[in-house]
Amino acid sequence: MITSKRIRKTIVSLISVVISYLVANIVRFGYDRPIDPRNMLTEQGGIFLFISFLFVLLVYPFDKPHSGNRAILRHFKDSVVVNITALSIFVVFIYISHTSSSVSRGFFICFFLVNCVVMFLAYRFLKLVKKDYEQTHKKMAVVFADYDDVLTVMHNIVRYGADDVQIKAIIVDRNNNYELYRIDYDEKGHSKISEFDKDYNEFIKREIVDYALIAAASPGNTKTQNLIKLFESMGVPCLINYYNFDIVDFGVRAYNYGMIRTIEVAPRFFYDWELMLKRVIDIIGGIVGCILCVIIGLFVAPAIVIEDGFPFIFKQTRVGKNGRFFDFYKFRSMFRDAEERKKDLMKNNEMNGLMFKMENDPRITKVGKFIRKTSLDEFPQFFSILKGDMSLVGTRPPTVDEYNKYSNHHKRRLSLKPGLTGMWQVSGRSNITDFEEIVKLDCYYIDNWSIILDIKILIMTVVVVFTGKGSK
């Protein structure tokens, strides 16, 4: 079966062959004899293509799951076995074709030795990249099915479902009533239905749900239509396994859920290559930001400690993409008892809605006023960006208390990772006092997101920081 894992491993192996070929040429002949591209049309090019074809045939069958410490040994064994097998076939080939006299034995021995190391390192790099990607892109799903078909649907999901998906709950339509069954997983990945919950709306709103699989048998079912609208209001894409459903005002595209043919319905689609490019930009920006954070911290941290003692880092649980919790960091700009004093200040809240904001907040320290005005307090968030919990550009991450008060449509602003900056920050954030306006800005950003828009917001953020516009 053709799998993305096999394709990735084959491509990485071919890249390692090219690198090893170039390295072996330099080691064997030195820098004075670089590879001439015109030689690829001659015998040397034919041998190179033959070796590349060999590795495609040998590497492609390797598709075993590797994990833990044994993965390192398995990857090393794979690279050694593949290269020894390829070398053996290559020796037989040049002997049968009577081309041994025109082949540099030292060059190709050097090539296969170098390729053992390069291929092993490439496998490890691919494993680490895949692990990082899965940790930041693990998809959580709920399944909706009719009561009579639920066993068949779940059987097909277990047998043919996608590898990067974890089912969190099953919503069953039984006698025109929805019943939600939570699914828990043990350390080995074995699943079991843990509890029954009638309030499916609350579950979808509070739990991490990346998309829903709609496996209903009745295309014209009004309740099913309403369920899809509920998911849409929260910004949760739906995969539908039939093609004659009446869908209005949604984006629609074909989607293969493993081997199950579905239709994906969502207010906005995000393609993997776009998100991967955004992640690459985040990693580069995160590395630069973390270095600057350490340098700034050498001056800011002592000032915070001198005024109000330790800690100089403020840590708080925030809510990220689709309801994921993560640790949020800032240089502490308020007194240590700020959270306790907040209750007494709620009557002075200048925001209409779920957020709290107050001009001349008495909880802010003298150092805090300076680092807030200059946005220096935000720099520790670069560590969350590098970790993958946040992005350079996104929506403001809500607190757990705010999140618990969300209505359905509020959750849609969590369809993308929260960001260090965003539409709200560059739109005069101190002048916006209505939480619903912030939600509209966030949804506008999500609906119109692109790499170009992120770059524009980053540039505007730099301007806002240096001018102090909208920062209080």
N, C-alpha and C positions, 0 to 999 in steps of 0.2 A: 504493500500500500504506500502511495506517495504521501509523506507527511512533511510538515514544515521543518520538523527537527532534522530529518534526513537531508533535506535540501540545504538547510543552514550548515550542517556539518560537512556536506560535500563542497559547498562554496568556500568555506573556511579552509578545507584541506587543499583545494586548488590554489588558493591564495598563498598558503604555506609552501606549495610546490614552486610557485613563481619566485618567492623570496629566497628559498633554499637554492634554487637554480642560479640566481644572481650572486648570492653569497659564495657558493661553491666556485663560481667563475672567478671571483676576486681572490679567494683563498688559493686556488690552484694556479691561476695565471697572473695574479696581481692586478693593480689598477691600470697598468699600461696596455692591457688588452680588454677593453670593455666590450660588452656584447653588442654586435652590430645587428640592428633590426633586419637588415637585408638577409642575414643568415637564417632567419626564420623561414625563408622560402627555399632553403637548401636542405641538405641532409640533417644538419643540426636541428632545424625547425621540425622536421619529421620525427626525430627521436624525442624532442620535447613534447610534441603533441601526443606521441604514443605513450609516454610516461604519464602525462596528464590523464589520458583515457584510462590507463591502468588504475590510477588512484580513484577515479570516478567509480569504476567497477568494484574496487576493493573496499572503499570507504562507505559507499551507499548502503550496504546491508547492515552496518553497525547502527542499531537503533535501540540499545538497551538502556533502561533507566539507571543512572548512577547517582549515588547520594552519599554524604558523609565522607569519612576519611578514605573509604574504599574507592571513591570516585577518582581520587588522584592516582591510585595504583591502576585502576581500570583504564584511565586515559593514557597512562604511560604504556601499559600493556598493548592497548589499541594501536598507538603510534608505532611501537616496535614491531608488532606482528604485521601491520600493514606494510611497513617499509621493508621488512625482511622478505615478505611475500612478493612485493613489487620488484625488489632486487633480484630475487630468484627467477621470476618470469622474464625480467629484462635480460639476464645473463643467457637464458635459454633462447630468447628471441634473437640476440645478436649472434649467438653461435649458429642457429639454424639459418639466419639470413646472410651469414658469412660477412658481417660488417665489423667484426671484432677488431680488425686491424686499423680501422678508421675511427675507433671510439677510444677516447682517453679514459683508461681504467681508473687512474687516480682522481680524475674529475668526478666521475659518477660515484665512486666510493665515498668521496668527500660529500657529494650531494645527498646521498641517502643517510649518511651520519648526521649531517646538518638538519636534514628534514625530520629525523626522529625527534630532535630537540624542538625545532620550530613548530612541528605539528602538535607535540605535547603541549607547548605553551599556548598554541592557538586554541586547542580544546579547552584548556583551563580558562583562557580569556572568554571564550564563548560561554562556558558554564557560569562564570561570574556575571557576565552581562545579562544572560538569561535569568539568573537568580534575582538580580537587581530589578529587571523589568517585571518579573512575575510578582515580586513583593510590592511594587508600586502600581501594578496594573491587574492585580487579582480581581476577577469579576465575581460579584455576589449576585445571585439571581433568586427570584421567586417564580414558582410555576402555578399557573391557573388552569384547571381542568374540570370537566364534568365528572360527577361522582361515578358514573358507569364506566368511564374511560380512564380514570386516574391510574389504575394499575398498569394498563398498557402504555400510557404516556411515560410513567416513571421507568418502566422496563426499557423502553426505547432510549430514554435519556441515559440510563446507566450503561446501556450497551453501545450507543452511538454518540453520546453527548461529547461536548468539547472538553479538552483536558484542562483548560485554564479557567474553568467555571466551577463554582461551588454553590449548590442549591441550599438556600437558607430556610425556605419554607414552601409548603404546598397550600394553595388556596383552592378548596373544593366547592363546587356549586352543587349543593345537595338539597333537593326539594325547594329550589329558589332561595336558598339561604347559603351565604358564604361561610365556610369553616376553614380556619387557618391552622395548619399543623407545623410547628417549628421542627427543624432538623438540626441535631447536634452531631459533632464529629469527635472521635477520640484521637489519640496521638498517632495511630496508624492510618487514619483517614477513613475508618469505618463509620458509617452514618446510622443514626437511629432517630425515630420520631420521639421528641421529648415531651411536648405538651400541646394542648389544644387551646386555641385562642380565638374567640369570636370577633374581636376588634381588629380586623385585618388592616383597616385604615391607619390605626395608631401604629401598628407594626411597620408598615411601609414608610410611615413618616419618621419614625424614630430609629429604625435599624438601617444598616448599610445595605442598600439595594441599588445595584448598577444597572440591571434591566430585568424585565419580566418576560417569561415565555408563556404566551397565550395558546393553549392547546384545546380550545373549546370546539365543540362539534356543531354549534348552531351559529352560522354567520350573522343571522338577523337578530340575535338575542340583544335586546336593549340593555340589559344589565351588563353584558360583556362590553358593549359600546361605552357605557358609563365607567366601567372599570378602566378601560384604555384611556379615557379622558382624565380619570383620576391620576393615572401614572404620568400622563402628559403634563398635568398641572404641576407635578413635582419634578419635572425634567427627567423622568426615568424612561429610557427607550423600551419599546415592546417588540418582541419577536412573535409573529403570528404564523401558524402553520397551515393557513389556508389562503386562497387567493381571491375570493369573491366577497371580501369583507368591505363594507361601505365606510371608507375612511375620508374624513374631511379635515382640512387645515393641519395636516401632519406631513412630515417628510416620510417617504416610503422608499425602501430598497430591498432587493432580495438578499438573504443572508443564510449561510450554511451554519447551522448550529451542530457542529460535528458532522454527522451524516443526515441530519434532519433538515429538510427544506422548510424555510420560514420566510416571513416578511418582517422586516424590522421597521417599526414605526417610532419616530422620535421628532421632537421639535427642531433638533439640530444634530447632524452626524459629525463625528470626529474620526478621522482616518488615522490608522496606526502610525503612518509615516509622518503625519503632522505632529502627533503627540510625541513621537520619538525625537523629532527635530526640536520641539519645545523643551524636551528633557535635556538634550545635549546643550542647548543654550543655558538652561538652568544650572547644569553641572559646571560649565565654564564660569558663569556669573557667580555661582555659589563658592567656587574655589577662590576667586578674586575677593569676594565679599568677606569670606572667613579670614583671609590674611589681613584685610583692612580692619576687621572686627578686633583681632588680637592686638594690632597696633593701637587702635583707638582705645581699647580696653586698658592699656597701660596707663592712660591718663584719666579716663572716665571712672574706672573702678575705684582707685584710691579716693577720688573726690566724693563718690557716693558713700564709701565706708566712713570717711572722716565726718560727713554730715549726719549720717543716720545708721552707721554700723553695717554689719553684714546681714543678709547677702547682697551683693551688688547686681546679681542677676535675678530678674523676676520670672518665675516659672508658673505657667498656668495651663490647664487642660483646655484645648480648643477643639472645634469640630471641623474636619476637613471634607474631602470629596465624598459625597453621597453618605455622610454620617460617620466617617472614620474619625476616631479620637486620636489626638497627638499632643505632644508636649510643645508648648509655645514659649519662646524665650525673648526677653527684652532686657536692656539695661534698666535697672529699677529707677523709676522717676517719681515714685510716690513713697510716702512713709510706710513702714512695715505693717501698720494696722489699717491700711487703706481699705481692704475688703470689709472689715468690721464697721468702719465709719461710713461706708457706702449706703447702708440702710437708712441712716439718719439724713442723708443728702438726697434721697430719691425725690423728695418734694421739689427740689431745685433742678430736676432734670429738664434740659432744654430740648430733648429729642421727643418727637411724637412717635411712639412705638416701642420696640423691644430693646433698643440700645440706650446706653446712659452717656450723656455728655453734659459738662457743666463748665461754663467760663469761670476763670479764677478759682478753680477747684482747690480747696484748702488742703487737700491731701497731697498735692504735688510739692516736692521739695524745691529748694533753690537751684540745686544742680539739675533736678528734673525739668524745671522750666527751660533751662538752657539746652539740654539734650533733646527735649521735645521740639523746641523751636528750630533746632538744626537737624532734627530727625536722626541724631546719633543713637538714640535709644533703640532704633529698629535694627541695628546691625547684627545682633545675635541671631536674628531670624535667618541669616544666610546659612547657618548650620542646619536648620530645618529644611531649607531649600536643597542643600547638598544631600541630605538624607532622603529626600523625596516626599516629605510630608507637605511641602509648600512649593510654589513656583515663584519666579520673579514677578510675574504679572498674573493677577487673578482677582478673586473677590475677597473681601475682608472675612477672616475666619471668626465665626461667632463663638461666644462663650457657651458652656454647657447649659447655663441658666437661660440664655437667650434661645438656644436651640430647642430646649424643652417647651418653649412657649410658641414655637413656630406653627403657623397654619400650613395647609398643604402647599400653596403656591410659593411659600417662602423657601421651601427646601430646594426649589429649582436653582437657586443661586449657588448651591453646592454641587452642581453638575460638573464643574471643573475644580481643579485644586485651588485652594485659597492662595492669595498672592501677597508678596511684600508691598506691592503697589497695585493700583487698578483704576478703573473709571472714577470711582468715588474720590480717591485721593487727588486726582488731577482735575477734578471738577469743582474745586472750592469746597473741600469737605467741611470746613467750619461754618459755611453758609447754608448747608443742607441740614434741616432739622426734622425732616419727616423720614422715618424708616422705610416707608413704602417707596419713596423716591430713590432711596439707596437700592432697594430691591429692583426697581425698574432699570437703574443704571447697570446693575450686575447682570440682569437678564439681557439687556441690550448688548453688553460685552460678550456674553455667551453666544447669543444668536449671530453676532457679527465677528466672532473671533477669527483671527488669522495671525500668522507670524508678523506680518507687516503692522497690524494693529498693536501687537505687543511692543514692537520696536518704537512706534509712535508714543505709546504710553510711557515707556522707559525714558525717552527723550523729554517728554513733558514733565515727568517726575523730577528729573535733574533740574529743570527750569524752576519748578515749584519749590524744591528744596533750597535752591540758592536765592530765590526771591522771597521765600517765607510766605508766599501766598497761600491762604487757606489753612495755615497751621497755627493752632492756638494751644 
